[in-house]
Amino acid sequence: MPIDRVSVRVQRTRKRCQRVASQAAGLLSGAIEAIEELDRGDATYARLAATLLLQRPDGSVALRHDFDETRPCPPATPARSSPC
């Protein structure tokens, strides 16, 4: 295939990807409710709480997912000032 045809095909693909990206903008959104480090006795934990929304093009919510996860962190070492 000649170089100029490849160049045209790349430009068309790039424009198509930009169009799809602009149509998808705003369809996935979210909010971070909390990012924190928790100390409970001798153990340290990391917590992440967030909400994700997937919206239809008309603005209605297709899917909402809330999560709040707390997980243990490894113990601190001299090379790392914070364990999380």
C-alpha positions as CSV (number, residue, x, y, z in Angstrom):
1,M,0.0,0.0,0.0
2,P,1.4,3.4,-0.9
3,I,2.6,5.7,1.9
4,D,-0.1,8.4,1.1
5,R,-2.9,5.9,1.5
6,V,-1.5,4.7,4.8
7,S,-1.3,8.3,6.0
8,V,-5.0,8.9,5.0
9,R,-6.1,5.7,6.8
10,V,-4.2,6.8,9.9
11,Q,-5.8,10.2,9.8
12,R,-9.3,8.7,9.4
13,T,-8.7,6.3,12.3
14,R,-7.5,9.1,14.5
15,K,-10.5,11.3,13.7
16,R,-12.8,8.3,14.4
17,C,-11.1,7.7,17.8
18,Q,-11.4,11.4,18.7
19,R,-15.1,11.3,17.8
20,V,-15.8,8.2,19.9
21,A,-13.8,9.7,22.8
22,S,-15.8,13.0,22.7
23,Q,-19.0,11.0,22.6
24,A,-17.9,9.0,25.6
25,A,-16.8,12.0,27.6
26,G,-18.9,12.4,30.7
27,L,-20.4,8.9,30.5
28,L,-18.1,7.5,33.3
29,S,-17.7,9.6,36.4
30,G,-17.0,9.1,40.0
31,A,-16.1,10.7,43.3
32,I,-13.6,9.7,45.9
33,E,-15.2,9.9,49.3
34,A,-12.1,8.9,51.4
35,I,-8.5,8.0,51.1
36,E,-7.0,7.5,54.5
37,E,-4.5,5.6,56.6
38,L,-5.9,4.1,59.8
39,D,-3.9,3.0,62.9
40,R,-5.5,0.3,65.0
41,G,-3.2,-0.8,67.8
42,D,0.0,-2.1,66.2
43,A,-1.6,-2.5,62.8
44,T,-2.0,0.0,60.0
45,Y,-4.7,-0.1,57.4
46,A,-5.5,1.8,54.2
47,R,-9.0,2.8,53.3
48,L,-10.5,3.8,50.0
49,A,-14.2,4.8,49.6
50,A,-15.5,5.9,46.2
51,T,-18.6,6.0,43.9
52,L,-18.5,5.3,40.2
53,L,-21.3,6.2,37.8
54,L,-21.9,5.0,34.3
55,Q,-24.4,7.2,32.5
56,R,-26.4,6.8,29.3
57,P,-26.1,9.5,26.6
58,D,-29.4,11.0,27.8
59,G,-27.9,11.5,31.3
60,S,-29.8,8.8,33.1
61,V,-27.7,6.5,35.4
62,A,-27.1,3.1,33.9
63,L,-25.0,1.8,36.8
64,R,-23.9,3.1,40.1
65,H,-21.2,1.3,42.2
66,D,-20.3,2.4,45.7
67,F,-17.4,0.8,47.5
68,D,-15.6,1.2,50.8
69,E,-12.5,-1.0,51.2
70,T,-10.1,-1.2,54.2
71,R,-7.0,-3.4,53.8
72,P,-4.0,-4.0,56.0
73,C,-0.7,-2.3,55.1
74,P,2.7,-3.9,55.4
75,P,4.8,-2.7,58.4
76,A,6.9,0.4,58.0
77,T,10.5,0.0,57.2
78,P,13.3,2.6,57.6
79,A,13.4,3.1,53.8
80,R,9.7,3.9,53.7
81,S,8.4,6.6,56.1
82,S,4.8,5.6,55.6
83,P,3.6,2.0,55.5
84,C,0.8,2.8,53.0
